[in-house]
């Protein structure tokens, strides 16, 4: 893993986390930047796992709108779990 991969994980986690927090308004203000990044990254893994259960295409595909949507949905699930836990 190199620096470019880490920066892309942080950037995509931040973007996906912000989109999910925008679509799911609530009292998530205490998460902050780091929490948003981590929720986006974890949510992407959750969405990727859920998407892999139904995937029909090639496993090594790069970006697709469906993967972005699953990442956002996975992050929404993570945010809902965090609301119950915190």
N, CA, C and O atoms as a CHARMM CRD file, in Angstrom:
* protein
*
  344
    1    1 UNK  N      0.85400  -1.16700   0.00000 PROA 1      0.00000
    2    1 UNK  CA     0.00000   0.00000   0.00000 PROA 1      0.00000
    3    1 UNK  C      0.90200   1.23300   0.00000 PROA 1      0.00000
    4    1 UNK  O      1.79900   1.36200   0.83400 PROA 1      0.00000
    5    2 UNK  N      0.65200   2.12300  -0.93900 PROA 2      0.00000
    6    2 UNK  CA     1.46800   3.32300  -1.00600 PROA 2      0.00000
    7    2 UNK  C      0.65500   4.54900  -0.59500 PROA 2      0.00000
    8    2 UNK  O     -0.52000   4.44900  -0.24200 PROA 2      0.00000
    9    3 UNK  N      1.30400   5.69500  -0.65100 PROA 3      0.00000
   10    3 UNK  CA     0.68200   6.93600  -0.18100 PROA 3      0.00000
   11    3 UNK  C     -0.52300   7.30400  -1.04600 PROA 3      0.00000
   12    3 UNK  O     -1.51200   7.82200  -0.52800 PROA 3      0.00000
   13    4 UNK  N     -0.45700   7.04900  -2.34800 PROA 4      0.00000
   14    4 UNK  CA    -1.58600   7.38000  -3.22400 PROA 4      0.00000
   15    4 UNK  C     -2.83300   6.58500  -2.84600 PROA 4      0.00000
   16    4 UNK  O     -3.94000   7.12100  -2.88300 PROA 4      0.00000
   17    5 UNK  N     -2.66500   5.32700  -2.48800 PROA 5      0.00000
   18    5 UNK  CA    -3.81700   4.51700  -2.06300 PROA 5      0.00000
   19    5 UNK  C     -4.42100   5.06000  -0.77500 PROA 5      0.00000
   20    5 UNK  O     -5.64300   5.13800  -0.64700 PROA 5      0.00000
   21    6 UNK  N     -3.58600   5.42900   0.16700 PROA 6      0.00000
   22    6 UNK  CA    -4.08000   5.95600   1.43900 PROA 6      0.00000
   23    6 UNK  C     -4.82900   7.26400   1.21900 PROA 6      0.00000
   24    6 UNK  O     -5.88800   7.48000   1.80700 PROA 6      0.00000
   25    7 UNK  N     -4.28800   8.13200   0.38200 PROA 7      0.00000
   26    7 UNK  CA    -4.95600   9.40900   0.09700 PROA 7      0.00000
   27    7 UNK  C     -6.28700   9.17600  -0.61200 PROA 7      0.00000
   28    7 UNK  O     -7.26200   9.87300  -0.33000 PROA 7      0.00000
   29    8 UNK  N     -6.34600   8.21400  -1.52300 PROA 8      0.00000
   30    8 UNK  CA    -7.61200   7.95200  -2.20900 PROA 8      0.00000
   31    8 UNK  C     -8.64300   7.33900  -1.25900 PROA 8      0.00000
   32    8 UNK  O     -9.83400   7.62600  -1.38300 PROA 8      0.00000
   33    9 UNK  N     -8.20700   6.50000  -0.31000 PROA 9      0.00000
   34    9 UNK  CA    -9.12500   5.95800   0.68900 PROA 9      0.00000
   35    9 UNK  C     -9.69600   7.07400   1.55300 PROA 9      0.00000
   36    9 UNK  O    -10.89600   7.10800   1.82600 PROA 9      0.00000
   37   10 UNK  N     -8.83000   7.98500   1.98100 PROA 10     0.00000
   38   10 UNK  CA    -9.27700   9.09700   2.82100 PROA 10     0.00000
   39   10 UNK  C    -10.23000   9.99500   2.05100 PROA 10     0.00000
   40   10 UNK  O    -11.27200  10.38700   2.57500 PROA 10     0.00000
   41   11 UNK  N     -9.88400  10.32500   0.80700 PROA 11     0.00000
   42   11 UNK  CA   -10.74000  11.19000  -0.00700 PROA 11     0.00000
   43   11 UNK  C    -12.08800  10.57100  -0.30600 PROA 11     0.00000
   44   11 UNK  O    -13.12200  11.22600  -0.17600 PROA 11     0.00000
   45   12 UNK  N    -12.08100   9.31300  -0.70700 PROA 12     0.00000
   46   12 UNK  CA   -13.36400   8.67400  -1.01000 PROA 12     0.00000
   47   12 UNK  C    -14.18300   8.44400   0.25700 PROA 12     0.00000
   48   12 UNK  O    -15.40800   8.56300   0.23100 PROA 12     0.00000
   49   13 UNK  N    -13.51900   8.11500   1.36400 PROA 13     0.00000
   50   13 UNK  CA   -14.23800   7.96300   2.63700 PROA 13     0.00000
   51   13 UNK  C    -14.89100   9.25200   3.07400 PROA 13     0.00000
   52   13 UNK  O    -16.02100   9.25300   3.56100 PROA 13     0.00000
   53   14 UNK  N    -14.17200  10.36000   2.90000 PROA 14     0.00000
   54   14 UNK  CA   -14.72700  11.66700   3.26000 PROA 14     0.00000
   55   14 UNK  C    -15.91800  12.01900   2.38200 PROA 14     0.00000
   56   14 UNK  O    -16.94700  12.47000   2.88400 PROA 14     0.00000
   57   15 UNK  N    -15.78600  11.81600   1.07300 PROA 15     0.00000
   58   15 UNK  CA   -16.87100  12.15400   0.14700 PROA 15     0.00000
   59   15 UNK  C    -18.09800  11.28000   0.39800 PROA 15     0.00000
   60   15 UNK  O    -19.21600  11.78700   0.48700 PROA 15     0.00000
   61   16 UNK  N    -17.89200   9.98400   0.50900 PROA 16     0.00000
   62   16 UNK  CA   -19.01900   9.07500   0.73300 PROA 16     0.00000
   63   16 UNK  C    -19.65400   9.32800   2.09900 PROA 16     0.00000
   64   16 UNK  O    -20.87500   9.25800   2.24000 PROA 16     0.00000
   65   17 UNK  N    -18.83100   9.62200   3.10200 PROA 17     0.00000
   66   17 UNK  CA   -19.36300   9.94700   4.42300 PROA 17     0.00000
   67   17 UNK  C    -20.21300  11.20900   4.41100 PROA 17     0.00000
   68   17 UNK  O    -21.26400  11.26300   5.05000 PROA 17     0.00000
   69   18 UNK  N    -19.75400  12.23400   3.67700 PROA 18     0.00000
   70   18 UNK  CA   -20.54700  13.46800   3.59000 PROA 18     0.00000
   71   18 UNK  C    -21.85300  13.24800   2.84300 PROA 18     0.00000
   72   18 UNK  O    -22.88700  13.78200   3.24300 PROA 18     0.00000
   73   19 UNK  N    -21.82300  12.47100   1.76400 PROA 19     0.00000
   74   19 UNK  CA   -23.05700  12.19700   1.02100 PROA 19     0.00000
   75   19 UNK  C    -24.04400  11.43700   1.91100 PROA 19     0.00000
   76   19 UNK  O    -25.23400  11.75000   1.92700 PROA 19     0.00000
   77   20 UNK  N    -23.55400  10.44600   2.64400 PROA 20     0.00000
   78   20 UNK  CA   -24.43900   9.67200   3.52100 PROA 20     0.00000
   79   20 UNK  C    -24.99500  10.53800   4.64400 PROA 20     0.00000
   80   20 UNK  O    -26.17100  10.42100   4.98900 PROA 20     0.00000
   81   21 UNK  N    -24.16000  11.41000   5.22000 PROA 21     0.00000
   82   21 UNK  CA   -24.64900  12.27900   6.28500 PROA 21     0.00000
   83   21 UNK  C    -25.64200  13.30100   5.75200 PROA 21     0.00000
   84   21 UNK  O    -26.54500  13.71800   6.47800 PROA 21     0.00000
   85   22 UNK  N    -25.48900  13.71500   4.48900 PROA 22     0.00000
   86   22 UNK  CA   -26.44700  14.63000   3.87600 PROA 22     0.00000
   87   22 UNK  C    -27.78800  13.93100   3.66100 PROA 22     0.00000
   88   22 UNK  O    -28.84300  14.52000   3.89600 PROA 22     0.00000
   89   23 UNK  N    -27.74600  12.67500   3.21300 PROA 23     0.00000
   90   23 UNK  CA   -28.98300  11.93800   2.95700 PROA 23     0.00000
   91   23 UNK  C    -29.66500  11.46200   4.23100 PROA 23     0.00000
   92   23 UNK  O    -30.86400  11.18200   4.22600 PROA 23     0.00000
   93   24 UNK  N    -28.91100  11.36900   5.32100 PROA 24     0.00000
   94   24 UNK  CA   -29.45200  10.91200   6.60000 PROA 24     0.00000
   95   24 UNK  C    -29.20200  11.99700   7.65200 PROA 24     0.00000
   96   24 UNK  O    -28.29000  11.87600   8.47000 PROA 24     0.00000
   97   25 UNK  N    -30.01600  13.05700   7.62600 PROA 25     0.00000
   98   25 UNK  CA   -29.77600  14.14000   8.59000 PROA 25     0.00000
   99   25 UNK  C    -30.07700  13.67900  10.00400 PROA 25     0.00000
  100   25 UNK  O    -30.91200  12.80500  10.23700 PROA 25     0.00000
  101   26 UNK  N    -29.38000  14.28500  10.92300 PROA 26     0.00000
  102   26 UNK  CA   -29.59500  13.93400  12.31800 PROA 26     0.00000
  103   26 UNK  C    -28.49500  14.49800  13.18000 PROA 26     0.00000
  104   26 UNK  O    -27.81400  15.44900  12.79700 PROA 26     0.00000
  105   27 UNK  N    -28.32900  13.91900  14.32500 PROA 27     0.00000
  106   27 UNK  CA   -27.37700  14.43000  15.31200 PROA 27     0.00000
  107   27 UNK  C    -26.01300  13.75300  15.18200 PROA 27     0.00000
  108   27 UNK  O    -25.47500  13.24300  16.16400 PROA 27     0.00000
  109   28 UNK  N    -25.46200  13.74900  13.98800 PROA 28     0.00000
  110   28 UNK  CA   -24.14600  13.15600  13.76500 PROA 28     0.00000
  111   28 UNK  C    -23.04400  14.20300  13.76800 PROA 28     0.00000
  112   28 UNK  O    -21.93600  13.93600  13.30200 PROA 28     0.00000
  113   29 UNK  N    -23.33400  15.39200  14.28600 PROA 29     0.00000
  114   29 UNK  CA   -22.34700  16.47000  14.27000 PROA 29     0.00000
  115   29 UNK  C    -21.13900  16.14400  15.13700 PROA 29     0.00000
  116   29 UNK  O    -20.05500  16.67600  14.89600 PROA 29     0.00000
  117   30 UNK  N    -21.29500  15.29300  16.12900 PROA 30     0.00000
  118   30 UNK  CA   -20.17700  14.97100  17.00200 PROA 30     0.00000
  119   30 UNK  C    -19.16100  14.03600  16.35400 PROA 30     0.00000
  120   30 UNK  O    -18.09100  13.80300  16.91700 PROA 30     0.00000
  121   31 UNK  N    -19.47800  13.50000  15.18500 PROA 31     0.00000
  122   31 UNK  CA   -18.51900  12.64400  14.49600 PROA 31     0.00000
  123   31 UNK  C    -17.29100  13.41100  14.03500 PROA 31     0.00000
  124   31 UNK  O    -16.16700  12.92800  14.17800 PROA 31     0.00000
  125   32 UNK  N    -17.49200  14.58600  13.49100 PROA 32     0.00000
  126   32 UNK  CA   -16.37600  15.38100  12.99000 PROA 32     0.00000
  127   32 UNK  C    -15.81100  14.81300  11.69600 PROA 32     0.00000
  128   32 UNK  O    -16.38400  13.90500  11.09500 PROA 32     0.00000
  129   33 UNK  N    -14.67600  15.36600  11.27800 PROA 33     0.00000
  130   33 UNK  CA   -14.04600  14.97400  10.01600 PROA 33     0.00000
  131   33 UNK  C    -13.53400  13.53800  10.06700 PROA 33     0.00000
  132   33 UNK  O    -13.77500  12.74800   9.15400 PROA 33     0.00000
  133   34 UNK  N    -12.83100  13.21300  11.13400 PROA 34     0.00000
  134   34 UNK  CA   -12.23900  11.87800  11.24000 PROA 34     0.00000
  135   34 UNK  C    -13.33500  10.81300  11.29700 PROA 34     0.00000
  136   34 UNK  O    -13.22800   9.77700  10.64000 PROA 34     0.00000
  137   35 UNK  N    -14.37100  11.05900  12.06800 PROA 35     0.00000
  138   35 UNK  CA   -15.48100  10.11700  12.15100 PROA 35     0.00000
  139   35 UNK  C    -16.19700   9.95100  10.82200 PROA 35     0.00000
  140   35 UNK  O    -16.62800   8.85200  10.47500 PROA 35     0.00000
  141   36 UNK  N    -16.32500  11.05200  10.07500 PROA 36     0.00000
  142   36 UNK  CA   -16.95800  10.98800   8.76300 PROA 36     0.00000
  143   36 UNK  C    -16.11600  10.15500   7.79900 PROA 36     0.00000
  144   36 UNK  O    -16.64700   9.35100   7.03200 PROA 36     0.00000
  145   37 UNK  N    -14.80000  10.35500   7.84500 PROA 37     0.00000
  146   37 UNK  CA   -13.90600   9.57700   6.98600 PROA 37     0.00000
  147   37 UNK  C    -13.98200   8.09800   7.34500 PROA 37     0.00000
  148   37 UNK  O    -14.11500   7.25100   6.46100 PROA 37     0.00000
  149   38 UNK  N    -13.90100   7.78500   8.62900 PROA 38     0.00000
  150   38 UNK  CA   -13.94200   6.38900   9.05800 PROA 38     0.00000
  151   38 UNK  C    -15.29300   5.74200   8.75200 PROA 38     0.00000
  152   38 UNK  O    -15.34800   4.58200   8.34300 PROA 38     0.00000
  153   39 UNK  N    -16.37700   6.48500   8.94800 PROA 39     0.00000
  154   39 UNK  CA   -17.70200   5.95100   8.62500 PROA 39     0.00000
  155   39 UNK  C    -17.81800   5.69200   7.12600 PROA 39     0.00000
  156   39 UNK  O    -18.41300   4.69400   6.71700 PROA 39     0.00000
  157   40 UNK  N    -17.26000   6.57300   6.30600 PROA 40     0.00000
  158   40 UNK  CA   -17.28300   6.37100   4.85400 PROA 40     0.00000
  159   40 UNK  C    -16.47500   5.16700   4.42000 PROA 40     0.00000
  160   40 UNK  O    -16.90000   4.41300   3.54500 PROA 40     0.00000
  161   41 UNK  N    -15.30500   4.97900   5.03000 PROA 41     0.00000
  162   41 UNK  CA   -14.46500   3.83500   4.67100 PROA 41     0.00000
  163   41 UNK  C    -15.11200   2.52600   5.12600 PROA 41     0.00000
  164   41 UNK  O    -15.18500   1.56700   4.35700 PROA 41     0.00000
  165   42 UNK  N    -15.58000   2.48700   6.37400 PROA 42     0.00000
  166   42 UNK  CA   -16.22800   1.27100   6.87400 PROA 42     0.00000
  167   42 UNK  C    -17.51600   1.00400   6.10100 PROA 42     0.00000
  168   42 UNK  O    -17.82400  -0.14300   5.77600 PROA 42     0.00000
  169   43 UNK  N    -18.26200   2.06000   5.80900 PROA 43     0.00000
  170   43 UNK  CA   -19.49000   1.91000   5.03400 PROA 43     0.00000
  171   43 UNK  C    -19.22900   1.40400   3.62800 PROA 43     0.00000
  172   43 UNK  O    -20.04800   0.67300   3.07000 PROA 43     0.00000
  173   44 UNK  N    -18.10000   1.78200   3.04800 PROA 44     0.00000
  174   44 UNK  CA   -17.74400   1.26700   1.72700 PROA 44     0.00000
  175   44 UNK  C    -17.47200  -0.22500   1.78100 PROA 44     0.00000
  176   44 UNK  O    -17.84600  -0.96000   0.86700 PROA 44     0.00000
  177   45 UNK  N    -16.82500  -0.67600   2.84600 PROA 45     0.00000
  178   45 UNK  CA   -16.60500  -2.11600   3.00100 PROA 45     0.00000
  179   45 UNK  C    -17.92300  -2.85000   3.20300 PROA 45     0.00000
  180   45 UNK  O    -18.13700  -3.91700   2.62700 PROA 45     0.00000
  181   46 UNK  N    -18.80700  -2.28100   4.02100 PROA 46     0.00000
  182   46 UNK  CA   -20.11800  -2.90100   4.24100 PROA 46     0.00000
  183   46 UNK  C    -20.89800  -2.94800   2.93600 PROA 46     0.00000
  184   46 UNK  O    -21.46400  -3.98300   2.58500 PROA 46     0.00000
  185   47 UNK  N    -20.92900  -1.83400   2.21800 PROA 47     0.00000
  186   47 UNK  CA   -21.63100  -1.79800   0.93700 PROA 47     0.00000
  187   47 UNK  C    -21.00500  -2.71800  -0.09200 PROA 47     0.00000
  188   47 UNK  O    -21.71100  -3.34400  -0.88200 PROA 47     0.00000
  189   48 UNK  N    -19.67400  -2.80300  -0.08600 PROA 48     0.00000
  190   48 UNK  CA   -19.00200  -3.71600  -1.00200 PROA 48     0.00000
  191   48 UNK  C    -19.32100  -5.16600  -0.70400 PROA 48     0.00000
  192   48 UNK  O    -19.49300  -5.97600  -1.61500 PROA 48     0.00000
  193   49 UNK  N    -19.39800  -5.49100   0.58100 PROA 49     0.00000
  194   49 UNK  CA   -19.76700  -6.85700   0.95600 PROA 49     0.00000
  195   49 UNK  C    -21.20000  -7.16800   0.53100 PROA 49     0.00000
  196   49 UNK  O    -21.46600  -8.21900  -0.05200 PROA 49     0.00000
  197   50 UNK  N    -22.12000  -6.25100   0.82600 PROA 50     0.00000
  198   50 UNK  CA   -23.50700  -6.46900   0.43100 PROA 50     0.00000
  199   50 UNK  C    -23.64700  -6.54500  -1.08000 PROA 50     0.00000
  200   50 UNK  O    -24.42700  -7.34400  -1.59800 PROA 50     0.00000
  201   51 UNK  N    -22.88500  -5.70700  -1.79100 PROA 51     0.00000
  202   51 UNK  CA   -22.92300  -5.74400  -3.25100 PROA 51     0.00000
  203   51 UNK  C    -22.33200  -7.02300  -3.81300 PROA 51     0.00000
  204   51 UNK  O    -22.77400  -7.50300  -4.85700 PROA 51     0.00000
  205   52 UNK  N    -21.34000  -7.58300  -3.13400 PROA 52     0.00000
  206   52 UNK  CA   -20.73000  -8.81700  -3.62900 PROA 52     0.00000
  207   52 UNK  C    -21.68400 -10.00000  -3.52600 PROA 52     0.00000
  208   52 UNK  O    -21.53400 -10.98700  -4.24600 PROA 52     0.00000
  209   53 UNK  N    -22.65800  -9.90200  -2.63800 PROA 53     0.00000
  210   53 UNK  CA   -23.64600 -10.97200  -2.53800 PROA 53     0.00000
  211   53 UNK  C    -24.54200 -11.03900  -3.77100 PROA 53     0.00000
  212   53 UNK  O    -25.08000 -12.09600  -4.10100 PROA 53     0.00000
  213   54 UNK  N    -24.70000  -9.89500  -4.45400 PROA 54     0.00000
  214   54 UNK  CA   -25.59100  -9.82200  -5.60400 PROA 54     0.00000
  215   54 UNK  C    -24.87400  -9.50400  -6.90400 PROA 54     0.00000
  216   54 UNK  O    -25.52700  -9.30800  -7.92900 PROA 54     0.00000
  217   55 UNK  N    -23.55800  -9.45000  -6.88900 PROA 55     0.00000
  218   55 UNK  CA   -22.79000  -9.02100  -8.06000 PROA 55     0.00000
  219   55 UNK  C    -22.89200 -10.05600  -9.17500 PROA 55     0.00000
  220   55 UNK  O    -22.76500 -11.26100  -8.96000 PROA 55     0.00000
  221   56 UNK  N    -23.12700  -9.53400 -10.36600 PROA 56     0.00000
  222   56 UNK  CA   -23.18300 -10.38800 -11.54200 PROA 56     0.00000
  223   56 UNK  C    -22.03500 -10.07900 -12.50300 PROA 56     0.00000
  224   56 UNK  O    -21.73000 -10.87900 -13.38800 PROA 56     0.00000
  225   57 UNK  N    -21.40100  -8.92000 -12.32800 PROA 57     0.00000
  226   57 UNK  CA   -20.35700  -8.49300 -13.24600 PROA 57     0.00000
  227   57 UNK  C    -18.98500  -8.99400 -12.83500 PROA 57     0.00000
  228   57 UNK  O    -18.86600  -9.81800 -11.92900 PROA 57     0.00000
  229   58 UNK  N    -17.94100  -8.49600 -13.50200 PROA 58     0.00000
  230   58 UNK  CA   -16.57900  -8.91300 -13.16800 PROA 58     0.00000
  231   58 UNK  C    -16.16000  -8.39300 -11.79700 PROA 58     0.00000
  232   58 UNK  O    -16.55400  -7.29900 -11.39100 PROA 58     0.00000
  233   59 UNK  N    -15.37300  -9.17200 -11.09900 PROA 59     0.00000
  234   59 UNK  CA   -14.96600  -8.82800  -9.73800 PROA 59     0.00000
  235   59 UNK  C    -13.93500  -7.71300  -9.70900 PROA 59     0.00000
  236   59 UNK  O    -13.80100  -7.04800  -8.68100 PROA 59     0.00000
  237   60 UNK  N    -13.20500  -7.48100 -10.78200 PROA 60     0.00000
  238   60 UNK  CA   -12.14300  -6.47300 -10.78600 PROA 60     0.00000
  239   60 UNK  C    -12.55900  -5.17900 -11.46900 PROA 60     0.00000
  240   60 UNK  O    -11.69500  -4.42100 -11.90900 PROA 60     0.00000
  241   61 UNK  N    -13.84200  -4.90600 -11.57100 PROA 61     0.00000
  242   61 UNK  CA   -14.30700  -3.66400 -12.18800 PROA 61     0.00000
  243   61 UNK  C    -13.89500  -2.48600 -11.32500 PROA 61     0.00000
  244   61 UNK  O    -13.88700  -2.58100 -10.09800 PROA 61     0.00000
  245   62 UNK  N    -13.55000  -1.36500 -11.96900 PROA 62     0.00000
  246   62 UNK  CA   -13.09900  -0.20400 -11.20000 PROA 62     0.00000
  247   62 UNK  C    -14.29000   0.53500 -10.62000 PROA 62     0.00000
  248   62 UNK  O    -14.92300   0.02400  -9.69600 PROA 62     0.00000
  249   63 UNK  N    -14.61800   1.70100 -11.11700 PROA 63     0.00000
  250   63 UNK  CA   -15.71600   2.48500 -10.56400 PROA 63     0.00000
  251   63 UNK  C    -16.98500   2.23100 -11.35000 PROA 63     0.00000
  252   63 UNK  O    -16.96600   2.13100 -12.57700 PROA 63     0.00000
  253   64 UNK  N    -18.07200   2.13100 -10.63800 PROA 64     0.00000
  254   64 UNK  CA   -19.37900   2.05000 -11.27100 PROA 64     0.00000
  255   64 UNK  C    -20.37400   2.78200 -10.38200 PROA 64     0.00000
  256   64 UNK  O    -20.17800   2.85900  -9.16900 PROA 64     0.00000
  257   65 UNK  N    -21.43200   3.31600 -10.96700 PROA 65     0.00000
  258   65 UNK  CA   -22.43800   3.98700 -10.14100 PROA 65     0.00000
  259   65 UNK  C    -23.04900   3.06100  -9.09000 PROA 65     0.00000
  260   65 UNK  O    -23.40900   3.50900  -8.00100 PROA 65     0.00000
  261   66 UNK  N    -23.16700   1.78300  -9.41100 PROA 66     0.00000
  262   66 UNK  CA   -23.73400   0.84000  -8.44100 PROA 66     0.00000
  263   66 UNK  C    -22.82700   0.68500  -7.23100 PROA 66     0.00000
  264   66 UNK  O    -23.31500   0.57000  -6.10600 PROA 66     0.00000
  265   67 UNK  N    -21.51300   0.67900  -7.44300 PROA 67     0.00000
  266   67 UNK  CA   -20.60000   0.56000  -6.30000 PROA 67     0.00000
  267   67 UNK  C    -20.63900   1.81300  -5.44000 PROA 67     0.00000
  268   67 UNK  O    -20.53400   1.73000  -4.21700 PROA 67     0.00000
  269   68 UNK  N    -20.78800   2.97400  -6.06800 PROA 68     0.00000
  270   68 UNK  CA   -20.91700   4.21400  -5.29800 PROA 68     0.00000
  271   68 UNK  C    -22.19400   4.18500  -4.47100 PROA 68     0.00000
  272   68 UNK  O    -22.18500   4.55300  -3.29600 PROA 68     0.00000
  273   69 UNK  N    -23.28600   3.75000  -5.07700 PROA 69     0.00000
  274   69 UNK  CA   -24.56200   3.67500  -4.36800 PROA 69     0.00000
  275   69 UNK  C    -24.49000   2.69400  -3.20400 PROA 69     0.00000
  276   69 UNK  O    -25.00800   2.97700  -2.12400 PROA 69     0.00000
  277   70 UNK  N    -23.86100   1.55500  -3.41100 PROA 70     0.00000
  278   70 UNK  CA   -23.73000   0.57600  -2.33400 PROA 70     0.00000
  279   70 UNK  C    -22.83400   1.10200  -1.22100 PROA 70     0.00000
  280   70 UNK  O    -23.07000   0.80800  -0.04900 PROA 70     0.00000
  281   71 UNK  N    -21.81400   1.87100  -1.56900 PROA 71     0.00000
  282   71 UNK  CA   -20.95600   2.47000  -0.54100 PROA 71     0.00000
  283   71 UNK  C    -21.73700   3.46300   0.30500 PROA 71     0.00000
  284   71 UNK  O    -21.59300   3.49100   1.52700 PROA 71     0.00000
  285   72 UNK  N    -22.56600   4.28000  -0.34600 PROA 72     0.00000
  286   72 UNK  CA   -23.37500   5.24700   0.39200 PROA 72     0.00000
  287   72 UNK  C    -24.39600   4.52000   1.26800 PROA 72     0.00000
  288   72 UNK  O    -24.59900   4.90100   2.42100 PROA 72     0.00000
  289   73 UNK  N    -25.03900   3.48200   0.73800 PROA 73     0.00000
  290   73 UNK  CA   -26.00300   2.72600   1.54000 PROA 73     0.00000
  291   73 UNK  C    -25.32100   2.02500   2.71200 PROA 73     0.00000
  292   73 UNK  O    -25.87700   1.97200   3.80900 PROA 73     0.00000
  293   74 UNK  N    -24.13600   1.49500   2.49300 PROA 74     0.00000
  294   74 UNK  CA   -23.38800   0.87900   3.57800 PROA 74     0.00000
  295   74 UNK  C    -23.01700   1.88000   4.65100 PROA 74     0.00000
  296   74 UNK  O    -23.04300   1.55600   5.83800 PROA 74     0.00000
  297   75 UNK  N    -22.66500   3.10900   4.24300 PROA 75     0.00000
  298   75 UNK  CA   -22.33500   4.15500   5.21000 PROA 75     0.00000
  299   75 UNK  C    -23.56600   4.59700   5.98100 PROA 75     0.00000
  300   75 UNK  O    -23.47300   4.91000   7.16800 PROA 75     0.00000
  301   76 UNK  N    -24.71700   4.62700   5.32600 PROA 76     0.00000
  302   76 UNK  CA   -25.95700   4.94900   6.03400 PROA 76     0.00000
  303   76 UNK  C    -26.24900   3.88800   7.09600 PROA 76     0.00000
  304   76 UNK  O    -26.68400   4.21500   8.20000 PROA 76     0.00000
  305   77 UNK  N    -26.01200   2.63200   6.76700 PROA 77     0.00000
  306   77 UNK  CA   -26.19300   1.55700   7.75200 PROA 77     0.00000
  307   77 UNK  C    -25.23800   1.76000   8.92300 PROA 77     0.00000
  308   77 UNK  O    -25.63500   1.61000  10.07900 PROA 77     0.00000
  309   78 UNK  N    -23.98200   2.10000   8.63400 PROA 78     0.00000
  310   78 UNK  CA   -22.99900   2.33300   9.70000 PROA 78     0.00000
  311   78 UNK  C    -23.43000   3.51000  10.56800 PROA 78     0.00000
  312   78 UNK  O    -23.31400   3.44200  11.79100 PROA 78     0.00000
  313   79 UNK  N    -23.92600   4.59000   9.96100 PROA 79     0.00000
  314   79 UNK  CA   -24.37300   5.75300  10.73300 PROA 79     0.00000
  315   79 UNK  C    -25.57200   5.40300  11.61600 PROA 79     0.00000
  316   79 UNK  O    -25.66400   5.86700  12.75200 PROA 79     0.00000
  317   80 UNK  N    -26.48500   4.58800  11.09600 PROA 80     0.00000
  318   80 UNK  CA   -27.63000   4.17300  11.92100 PROA 80     0.00000
  319   80 UNK  C    -27.17400   3.32200  13.10100 PROA 80     0.00000
  320   80 UNK  O    -27.69100   3.47300  14.20800 PROA 80     0.00000
  321   81 UNK  N    -26.22900   2.44400  12.88100 PROA 81     0.00000
  322   81 UNK  CA   -25.70200   1.62800  13.97900 PROA 81     0.00000
  323   81 UNK  C    -25.01800   2.52100  15.00400 PROA 81     0.00000
  324   81 UNK  O    -25.18000   2.32000  16.20800 PROA 81     0.00000
  325   82 UNK  N    -24.25000   3.51200  14.53200 PROA 82     0.00000
  326   82 UNK  CA   -23.57900   4.43100  15.45500 PROA 82     0.00000
  327   82 UNK  C    -24.57100   5.22600  16.28000 PROA 82     0.00000
  328   82 UNK  O    -24.30800   5.52000  17.44600 PROA 82     0.00000
  329   83 UNK  N    -25.70900   5.58100  15.69400 PROA 83     0.00000
  330   83 UNK  CA   -26.73000   6.32100  16.46000 PROA 83     0.00000
  331   83 UNK  C    -27.26400   5.48000  17.61300 PROA 83     0.00000
  332   83 UNK  O    -27.54700   6.01000  18.68800 PROA 83     0.00000
  333   84 UNK  N    -27.40100   4.18700  17.40100 PROA 84     0.00000
  334   84 UNK  CA   -27.90400   3.32400  18.46600 PROA 84     0.00000
  335   84 UNK  C    -26.83100   3.05000  19.51800 PROA 84     0.00000
  336   84 UNK  O    -27.14200   2.90500  20.70000 PROA 84     0.00000
  337   85 UNK  N    -25.58200   2.98100  19.09400 PROA 85     0.00000
  338   85 UNK  CA   -24.49600   2.65600  20.01500 PROA 85     0.00000
  339   85 UNK  C    -24.06800   3.87300  20.82800 PROA 85     0.00000
  340   85 UNK  O    -23.85900   3.77300  22.03700 PROA 85     0.00000
  341   86 UNK  N    -23.93900   5.01000  20.17400 PROA 86     0.00000
  342   86 UNK  CA   -23.44600   6.21900  20.87900 PROA 86     0.00000
  343   86 UNK  C    -24.53500   6.99500  21.51400 PROA 86     0.00000
  344   86 UNK  O    -24.27800   8.02600  22.13600 PROA 86     0.00000
